[in-house]
Amino acid sequence: MTNTAHHKTTSESYLSQLRQKLSRLAGAWTIEDYHAFITFYSSFLPSLMKVERCTVFIMELGSNEICSIFGTGLEHQKIKPPLKGSIVGSVINTGKSCLINDLQEHAGYHSFIEEKTGFIGYNLLCAPIKSTTGNSVTGAVQLLNKVDNQLFTEGDSVRLEEVAHFLSLSIESIVLNQEILRIATSLGKEVERLEKESVDGVTFVSESPAMREVLELVHVVSKTPVNVLIQGENGTGKELIARMIHQNGDRRQQPFLPVNCATIPESLMESQFFGHEKGAFTGAESARKGVFEEASGGTLFLDEIGEMPLEIQPKILRAIQEEEGQRIGSNVFFKYDLRLISASNRDLSEEMNQGRFREDLFFRLFSVEITLPPLRDRKEDILPLSLHFLKLTNERFGKNIPGFSPEVLSLFETYGWPGNVRQLQKEIERLVALTAEGQLIRSEQLSRDLHSLYSTQEKTLSEADEGYLALPEQTQRLELILINKAMRRTRGNKTKAAKLLAISRQGLDKKIKRHNLVFK
């Protein structure tokens, strides 16, 4: 088993175990159990504390709103006291209990609730539900009206705070459980996306909107038996996309047969495509199937189809149109049952207009056209691709190169990459080979073209900044550049941008506010 296959098998086994454990966790503690537990607390507290009513409030996850979970006499009615202007809000904000024995002398949100529910409160005790894993307050438990016209005491407050502590354990358990399930769902979707976008253990890295659109189209056409034409420059991953279409389609169990039309000698092309019988020509010592026969039931991928000579194109047209053909030296017709995916780095429309490609073949080749953008038009993918190739190359070479220096990453995003993704991969393989173990990849190891660009940029920056070396201004300029780049790369996601910048989300917010930056 190869390293890639072993890694894939290990990952699938781990994910399977994770899903099973999460499934058991979800089955053991549900949201219904949570509500039942809170209801139980709320039902026995009035008799324990000798009060008329009890209400439990929590802070809703992901917002600054308070909501009642259960309240005596409220049935299914929800109360949402404001953080400012309510006793519950004050308790949650300060984290301190509140004891009021002359409630009628106090104005506030509780007066509005009295009018709404018809229940009059005379005295009140409210304790915060504090997080057991941090300093935050997750909610509050409130008691109303001590029975027999009694007053609340400090002893009642201490007892209620004890109850609130144990209540916090149950609340945090369900919040944690919900968060785990949310992460598991997100993880499941991400794994599903990666499975769709990987071929034989190789993942198609795609953070840019341009490539996301391409992969969405790939996913759609994979499920329909249409012929596809993939156009794009050399090195953009046309064969990988073709394999992805095949593996996500109905013919995935059948062969995927790639043929590069540019590498077949013209004299052997007919035999290569349609096969020959023994003795059909000099050197034909045995019968041989052509690729149209060999791909039967599966997918035939004709790469660089724009290089196909005009002389063979009518026979290819007939094979596609009639779904049959003959071997050289035979009168027998062989039926072809295959999906055809073609690819070209040339603009076939232009080739057709110039008379180098048959119009009828052009319109028979495909029902759907997919155009792969060059790497220079999907700059958002350069960093994740670089990290991806670095990881793979470290594994292949048995090295531990931790990453790239900032100037190298900046140069990667500036360079035009005429060889596209293939060139980036080869560049990183070269850099890993030349970099000492445990060291960052630096500009000194760059290949000639990239090093030349780096030298030009350094000269330009040097001339622009000559005589202007003020550190605060230069630091601020660099900070602005990096913040803008991170926000652009994450499409405005501040949490992800902060992670890229190695600062907290709050720190990023402060910097954005200080620099008066606006992102849409």
N, C-alpha and C positions, 0 to 999 in steps of 0.2 A: 504493500500500500504506500502511495506517495505521501509526502509531508502534507500537501494540500488536502488530499483525501482524508488523511488521519485527522487533521485539524477540523475539517467539516464534520466528520463523524463524531468527534469529541464534543463539538459545539452543539450538534443536534441532540446528543445524549444529555448534556447539561441542561439545555432548554426544556427538554421533555421532563426531566426531573423537577425543574423549577415550576413548570406549569402544573404538575401533579401536586406539589407542595402548596402552591397558591390556591389551587382548587380546594384542597382539604381545609386550608385556612378560611377561605370564603364560606365553605359549608359549615364551619364550626362556629362562626360569629358573624351574624348578619345584621343589617340595619333594623330588622324587626326585633331582634334580640336587644339591641341598643334601646329602642323606644320602650320595650317592655321593662327593661331594667330601670330606666328613668321614671317610668310610670310607677314602678314598685317603690322607689325612693320617695316620690311625691305623695304616694298614698299612705305610707306608714309614718312619715314625718309629722303630719298634724297631730296624731295621737301621741307620738313620742315627745314632741315639743309642746304639746297642749296648746295648739293654735287652731284657728278656723280654716286658714288657707295656706297652701304652699305652691310656689311656682318656680320652675327651673328655667333659666335663660342660658343660652350659649352664643358666642360670637360665631357667625356663619363663616365657614372656611372661604378664604380668598376675598373677604369684604370687611367693611367696618360696621356691619349691621348686627344688631342684637335681635334675637328671636326667642320667644318662649317655646320650649320643647313640650312641657306639660304643665298644666296649672289646675288646681282644685276648682271645680265648677266651671272651667272654661270649655270643657269638652273638646271640640275640634277647632275652637277659636284660637288664633295666634295673636300675641301681643308683641309689638316691635318698638320698645322704648328707645329714644334717641340716646347717643353717647353723651350729648350735652343737654342738660335740662331735665334729666331723670335721675332718681336715686340709684337705680340699677346701673345706669351709665357711669355715674360718679364712682360707684364701688368697683366697677370693672376698670375704669381709668386709673384709680388710685391704688387698687389692690388692697384696700382696707375695708373692714366691715362697717356697717352703718346701723345704729340703734336709735330709733325715734319713738318715743312714747306719747308724743302729742302731735300725731300726724295731721290732724285737722287744722293745726296752726301753720302748716307748711303748704305753700303753693307749689305746683309743679305738674309733671306729666301724670302723676298718680290721680290727680283730680279729674283729668280728662278720661282716664280709664274707669274711674268710679261712675261717671256719667254714662259711659258706654256699656258697662256691665251691670250697673245697678247695685254693686257691692261696695259698702262704705268701709274704709279702713280707719282704725283708731290708733293702732300702734304697729310698728314694723321693725323687722330685723332682717338684714340682708348681708350675706357673706360672699366673698369672692371665691370662685372655683379656679385655683391657681394650677398652672402647668407643673407637672412633676418632673419634666425634663428641661425646664428653662425658667425664666423669670416672668413669662407672660401670664396674662389672666385670660382663661378661655370661656368664662361665663360667671354666673352668679346664682345663688339659691336664695329665695325671698320668702319670709314668713309674715303673715298678716294676722293681727288681732289675737292676742293672748286671751285664752278663755277665762271666764269668771271675772272679767274686768281687771285681770292681773296685768302687771307691767313686765316688759322684757328686762332681764338683768345681764350683767357681764358674764355670769355663768352660762346663760343661754347663748350668748355670743360665742364663747369658747366651744361649747358643745356643737353649735351649728358649723363652726369652722372645721371641727373634726369630721363632721358628716361631709362637708364640702371637699375635704381632702380625699376621702374614699370615693366620692362621686367623680372627682377629677380622673381617677384611675380608669374608671369605666369609659368616661368620655374620650380620653386620649387613646384608649384601646381601639375604639371604633373609628376615630379619626385616623389613626395609624393604619388600621386595616383598610379603610377607604383609600388612603394614599398609596398603599402597597398595591391594591387592586387597580388603581388608576395607572400607576407605573407599569404594572404587568400588562395592562391593556395596551399602553403606549409601546411597551417593549414588543408585544406580540405583533402590533402593526408594523413596527420598524423591522422586525425579523421577516415578516411577510414581504415588505418592500424590498429588503435585501435579497430575499430568495428570488423575487421576480427579476431583480436587476443584477443577478450573478449568473455566470455560465461556467460550469466545471470548476467551481471554487473561486473564480475571478469575478470581482464585483465591479460594476460600471459606476464609478464615482460621479455623482451628479448633484451639485448644489446650485448650479446656475439655472435661472428660469428657462433659458434656451434648451438645455439638456433635459430639464424636467418635462417640458412639452414633448420633446422627442420620445422620451421613455413612456409617457402616457399614450402616445400614438402607437408605439411598439406593443404595449399591453393590449390595445384595442385590436390591432391587426393580427396579433397572435391567435386570437380566438376565431378568426374568420379565414376561410381557405383561399384568400386572394393572393395573386402574385405581387411581389413587392420589388421596387427599384430603390436602392440606397445610393445616394449621391453624396460625395464629400471628398475633401482633399486626402492625400495619402497620410496615414497615421492617425486618422480620426476615430478608428474603431469600427469600420464597416462590417468586417467579418464577425466581430463580437456581437454586434447588433443582429446580424443574420442568425447567428447561433441562438441568441436570446429569443428571437421570434420562433425558431424551430422548437426550442425546449419548452416554451410556454404554450405551444399549440397542440393539436390533436395527434400530430405525427411524431411526438417526442420519443416514442419507443422505436421508431424506424430510423434508418441511417440519415445522417447529415453529410452530404458529399460536397466539399469545396473544390472548385476548379478555377485556377488562375489562367484566364485566356491569354494573358501576355506572355506566358512561359511556354506555350505549346507551339512547336514549329508548324508553319502553315501546311507543310506536306503531310503532317500526322494529325491534323486537326479533325478531319472527318472520321478517322479511325478512333480517335480519342472520344469523340462525342457519341458515335453510333456503333462502334465495334467493327469486327471483321471476322470472316470465316477463314478456316485454315486454307492456305494456298491462294488467298485473294490477291496477294501481291508478293513481291520478293521480300523474304524475311518473315512472312506471316506463317510461322511454323505450327501455330495452333490457333483455334478460335478464341476470340476475346470479346467480352461484353464492353459496350460503350458506357459512358457515365449516365446517359439517360436511362439505360437498363439497370445499372447498379444502384441508382438512387430510387428505384421503384418503391412506392409506398412511403418514401420519406421526402427529404428536401434536397434539391440540387441548387447549390450556390455558385453562380457564375460571376467570379470576381474580375474586375477590369474588362467588362464586356465591351467597352468602347474600343478595345484593341483588336476585336474580332475582325478578320478580313472580310471584305464585301462578298467574296466568292462563296464563303460558307454560310453566310447569313440567310439565303433562301431556304436551305435545308434545316437550319435551326428554327426558322419561322414555321415551316411545315410541321416539324416535330411538336412545336408548342400548340399550333392550331389544330392539328388532327390527332394529337396525343398518340402518335405512333411513328415508327421509322424502320429502316432496313439497315442491317449490317452490310459492309462492303463485301461483295461476292455472294450475296444471298438475295432471293426473291421473297423471303418470308418477312412479313411485317410484325414487329414487336410493339405491343401496346405499352404506353407509358402512363403510370399513375404517380404523379409527383407534384410537389409544390415547388415553384420556381422563385428564387430570390436572386436578383442581379445587383451588381454594384459597379460604380464607375467613378474615377476621379476626374473624368472629363464631363463637360456639360453636353449630354447626349442630344439635347435640342439643337445646340449649335453644330454638333457633329452631323446631325441630320440635315440641317440647313446647308452645310458645306458639301453634302453629297457623300460623306464618309460613313454614313449609317442609314440603313433602310428605314423609311418612314413606317411601312407596314410592320416591321419587326419592332420598332420603337413602341408602337401602340399595343402590341401583343405582349410585350415583356412584363407589363405591370398594370395593376389597377390602382395601387397606392404608391406614392413616391415619398420617401423619407430623406430629408436633407440634413446631414450632420454638420453642425457649425464647427468651424476651426477653433483651435484652442485660444487664439487671440481674441475671439468674440465671446468667450465664456471664462473670463478671468476669475470669476468666483470659484471655479473648479481647480485653479492652479494650486492653491495652498492644500486643500484636502487631497488632491492627486499626489502632490509632492510628499506629503506625510504617508500616504498609502504606499507609494513606491519605495519610500525609505524603509518602512516596516518590512515589506516583502524582500527588499534587497539585503537588509540586515539578516533576515532569516536564511536567505540563500547563501550569503557569504560567511555566515557564522560570526558576524561582527556586532558591535554595539555602538553605533554612531547615534548619539541622542537627538540630533536635530540640525537645523540650519541657522546660521547667523542672520540677523535682521537684514543686512545688506544683500545677502544672497536671495532671501525671500522677496525683497523689494525688486530685485533685478528680475527674478522669475516672472513677476507680474507685469514688468515693463517690456520684456523681450517678446518678439513677435512669433516665436516658435513655428518656423516654416514647415518643420517636420511633425508638428502637432504633438499629440499625446505620446506617440512612439519616441519622438526625439526627447521629450521630457524624461521618459523612463530611462532611456539610454544615458542621458546626462547624469541622472541621479545614480545609476549603477557605476558610472565612471567616478563620480565624486565620492561615493562610499568606498570604492577600491583605493582611492588616493588619500583618504583621510585617516589619520591615526586613530587607533582604538580609543573610544571614550571622548573624542574631541568633536566640537561642532564643525559642520561643513562651512568653510570660509571661501571668500572670493578668489584666493590664490590658486585654488584647485579647479576653477572654472575652465571649460573648454575655450578655444581661441575666440569664437564669435561672441560668447557671453562675456568673456574677460575684456574684450575690446569695448563692448557696450558699457561695462562697469567703469572702465578707465575714462570713457567719454563723459559719463555722468559725474564722476568724481571731479573732472576738470571743470565742467559746467558749474557744479555747486561751489567749487573753490573760487572760481571767478566771480560768481554772484555774491558770495559771502566774504570776499576779501575785505579786510578792514572792519568787518562787522561780526565780532565774536562774542557779543553780550550773551552770557549764558542764560539768564531768565527769558529773554525774548526767543532765543533759539529753542529752549526747552518747551516754551509755550507753543511755538510753531510745530514742533514735532508731536506734541500732545494732540493738537488739533488734527494733524494729518492722520495719526493713528486712530483717534476716535471716529473720524469720518470714515476711514477705511473699514474699521470693525463694524460700524453700524450699516455700512453699505453691504458688507459681506454677509451679515446676518439678517439683511432685509428689515432693519429696524427693531430687531429683537434685543432689548437692552440686557436681558439676562445672559444670552449667548455672547453678546458683544463684551460684556464685563468679564466673562470667562476668558475670551480671547485676549483681553487686555491685562488679565491677571490682577484684576481689582474687584472690589465688591460692587454689587448693583447700586448700593447707596452712594458709593464713591463715584461711580459713573454719572449718576443723577446730579451730584454736586458739580462735577466738572462741566456737564452739559449746561447747567444753569449758569455757572460762572462765565462760560464763554458765549452765552446767549445763542446756543446752537438750536436749530429747529430741524426736526426730521419728520418726513411725511411717509 
